[in-house]
Amino acid sequence: MHGVRFSSRYAKALLDLSVEQNQLEAVYADMQTVAGIIDGHRDLQLLLKSPVVNSDKKAAVLKAVFTDLNKVTDGFIFLLVSKGRESYLADMTQSFIAQYKTMKGITIAYVKTAVALDEHTRTEITNQAFKMAGGTIEIAEVIDPELIGGFVLRVGDQLIDHSVAGKLKSLKREFSENLYVAEI
């Protein structure tokens, strides 16, 4: 929980600073880049969390990896390193992205399907998510073959389960409740 608070507070500070400096969109693009690179490289994650590697070496590696960052983003990352908070960088990027989307009124709709969505189905699901939440919708797709068919849509705290696996689970639950008691 301690790291979540750090991440949220630092991300909020960066969001406020980027708005103040009129660099919000550039910093948002940088945070997406940083998050993608950190998520994709296990060695970088381990380096950032390592208590054995000193701050100077971590700063040198980060400077080599992130060469084309905005001045605000670059300053933020090296502030984290100087304060010994570099292990929270991945969490802070995710927190920044979430706070940015909240600020812009972007709602994320999570769609789980058995196979990849085609354009027509994606449009229909986006329309359904818009009816549920309104505003700007961003679709996050997950492919899960265990669903067998159909989809599961989660927008905020609302859930629509139109999957074959969900229907089978519902039928199993109905059959386990024996409402019929034979008279002898």
N, C-alpha and C positions, 0 to 999 in steps of 0.2 A: 504494500500500500504506500510505503514511503516513496518509492520510485514513481508511482503513478502521480502523486502530488507534485513531485519535482517536474516531471514531464509536462504536466498540465500547466503549471505556473510558468515555466520557461517558454513553452509554446505560446501561451497567452501574451507574455512579454514580447516575444518575437512578432506576433501578429500585430500588437499595438504599435510596435516600432516600425514595422513595414507599412502600416497604414499611415503613420505620421510622416514617413519618408517618401510616400507615394510609390512604394516598391512592392505592393502587395502581390500583384500577379507574378512578378519576377521571382519573389521569394517563394511563392507557392510552387512555381515550376521547379525551382531549386530543391525544395523539400521533397517533391515527388522524385526527382532524380536521386537525391541522397538516400531516400527510403528504398528505392529500387536497387541501388548499388549495395547497400548494407544487407538487404534481404537476400540478395543473390550471391553473396560471398561470405561463407561461413568463417573463413580465416579473418576477415575484417571484423566480424562480430566478436570473435574470440580475442582479437587484439584490443578492441575497445574495452572489453570487460576484464582484461588481464591486469591484475595488481602488480605483476612482476615488471612489465614494460613501463618505463617512465614516461612522463607527459611529453617531453621533448621529442622522443621517438614517435609517439602517437601523433603529435602535431605534424611532424615531417611526413609521415605516411598519409595523413589526411590531406595535407597540402599537395602531395603528389597525385593522390587519387582524384580530388575535387579541384580541378584547375580552372574551370570556367564558371565559377559561382559569382553571384551578385555580391557586391561589397557588403551589404547588410547580412546576407547569409554567411559569408566568409567570416565576418567579424563575430557573428553569433557562435559558429562552430569553434572558433579559437578561444572565445570566452569560456565555453564549456570545458575545453581542455585545460585552460588555465585555472579553472575552479575545481578540477578533478571530477567533473560530471560527464565525461565523454562516454561512460558506460550506458548513459541514458539517452544517447543521441538517437538511436532507432525509435525508442518510445516517444521522444520529443517530436520527431518528424511525423509519426503517425498522429500524435495529438494535435499538431499544427494543422495537418491536412483535415482532420475531423472538425476542428474549430473553424477553419476556413469555410468548409462546406456548410456548417451551421450558420455562419455569418452570411453566406450568400444564399441561404434558403434551399440548398441542394439536399434532397433526401435520397438515401441509398436504398435501393430495392434489391434484396438478395434472392436470386432465383437458383434453385437446385433442380437439375433435370438429368434424365438418364442419358441423353445424347445432346450434342451441341444444338443451339437454337438456330432456326433459319430466320430470315429477316421478317417475314410475316408474323411468325410466332413471337419474336422479340417485340415487334410493334404492338401486338395485342397485349402482351404482358406489361409493357410500358404504359399502355392506356389503362389497364386494370390498376397498376400501382399509382397512377395519377389520380384515379377515382378514390383510392384509399387515402392518399396523403396530400394531393395537390402540389402545386409548386413545380420546381425542376426536379426531375427524376434521373438518377444515375443507376444503371443496371450493373450488378455484380453477379456474374454467372459462375456456378460451380457444377461440374459434371459428376454425378454419382450413379453408376450403373445399378446399384442396389435398389433404386427407385422403380426399376423395371420399365416404367413409362410414365407420362404425365409430368407434372412439375409441382414444386413447393415454392410459394412466394411469401417472403417475409418483408414487411415494410413497417419499420418501427416495432411496435409491440403487436401488430396484427399479422396473422398467419393464415394463408390459404393453402390447403393441402389437396391437390388434385392428382396425386400420384397413385399408381397401381399399388405400390407397397403400403401406402396409407389406407387405401380402400381395403386391402387384405387384412391389415391390422385391425381396422374397424369391424370387419366381418368376424374375425377371430374373437374380438371382445364381445360382440353380440351373441355369438354361439356359446361362449363360456358362461354367459348369464342365462341359465336355464329358467325361462319364465313359465314354461309348461311343466306342471307337476301332474303326472298321471294319477287318476283315482283308482284305487284298488277295490 
